[in-house]
Amino acid sequence: MPSHRATERPSNRATERSLRHRATGVLCFVVLCGALWAGSGVTASMQQPPAPSPAQEGFVPIDQLAPKEVLPAAPLVIAAYSVAWIAIFAYVLTIWKRLASVEKEMAALSQRVASGGRR
C-alpha cells in the first residue's frame, strides 16, 4: 500500500509543471505584446494616407521621388528579427528547462534502481 507521501508527490510535480507551463505561456504572451506595442509606432505612421503628390498623377522614376515617400524598411526588418529572436530564445529556454527536469528524474530513477527497489 503506497504511503501518503508517495501519493502527494506526483500531484505536486504535476501542479508544479502546470504552473511552470502557464508561467512560460504568460511570459511569451507578455513578450509578444511588448514587441507588438514597440512596433506599433512604426506601423501607425505608415497607415496615414500620404498627401497627394505628382507621383500619383503619372509615372515618376524612383530616383525623382521625395525621400519621405520611400518605404522605411529598416525599422520593420529590425522589429521582425527582434520578434523572431525573442521567440527562438524563449523556445530554447523552455526546452532547456524541460531537459533539466528530465535529467533530474532520470538521476532519481537511477538511484532507485541502484538501491534495489522502491522507496
N, C-alpha and C positions, 0 to 999 in steps of 0.2 A: 504494500500500500504506500503510495507516494506521500512524502511529508508535506506539511503545509507550505514550507519554503519552496519546495520543488514546483508546486503549482503556481506560486506567486511570480516566480522569475520570468517565465515566458510571457506572461501578460505585461509585466513591467518592461520587458525588452520590446514587445510589440508596441506598447504605448510610446516608449522612447523613440522607436523607429518612426512611428506615425507622426510624432511631434517634430522630429528632425526633418522628415519628408515635407511636412506642412511648412516648417520654417524655411526650408530651401525654396519651396514654391513661392512663398511670400517675398523672400529676398529677390528672386528672379523677377517677380512682378514689379517690385519697387524699382529695381534697376532699369527694367524696360520702360516703366512710366517716366523715370527721370531722363532717360535717353530721348524719349519722345518729346518730353517737355523742353529739353535743351535744344532739340532740333526744330521746335515749333516756330521759333523766331525767324529761322531761315525760310521756312515754307510759307509763313504768314506774309512776309514781304513779297514773295513771288506770286501770291494769289491775287494781288491787287491788279486790276486791269491797267495796262500801260496807256499813257497818253497817246492820242493819235500822232503818228509820225509820217514822214514822207515814205517810209518803207512800206506802209500799209496801202499806199496809193499805187504803187507799182514796184517793179523789180529794182532792188538796190543791192549792189555787191556787198558781201560781208565786210570787206575792207573799209567801206564807207559808212558802216553803221556806227552809231554812238556807243561808247563803252558800256553805258548802263543798260543797253538793250541786249547785251550778250549774257547768256545764262551763266550765273556763277556756279560752276560745277564743283569747285574745290570744297566748299563747306558741306555740300551734300555727300561727296565721296568720303570726307572725314567722318561725318555723322554715321554713314552706313558702315564703314570699317570699325568705328568705335562700338556700335551695337553688336556687330558680328564678333569682335574680340571679347567683349564682355560676356556674351552668350557662351562662347567657347571656354572662357576661363571658368565660368560658373559650372558648366558641364564637367570639365576636368576636375574641379574641386569636389563635386558630388561623387564622381567616380572614385576619387582618391579616398574620400571618407568611407564610402561603402567597402572599398578594398581593405581598409584598415579594420573595419568591423568584421569582415570575413576572416581576416588573418587572426584576429583575437579569438574568434570562435573556433578556428582550426587549432590554435595553440591549446585552448581549453579542452578540445576533443582529444588531442594528442596526449595531454596529461591524464585524462580519464582512461584512455586505452592503456597507457603505460602503467597506471596504478592498478589495472586489472579489474575494473568494474565501475559500477555507478556510485554516485555519492548520494 
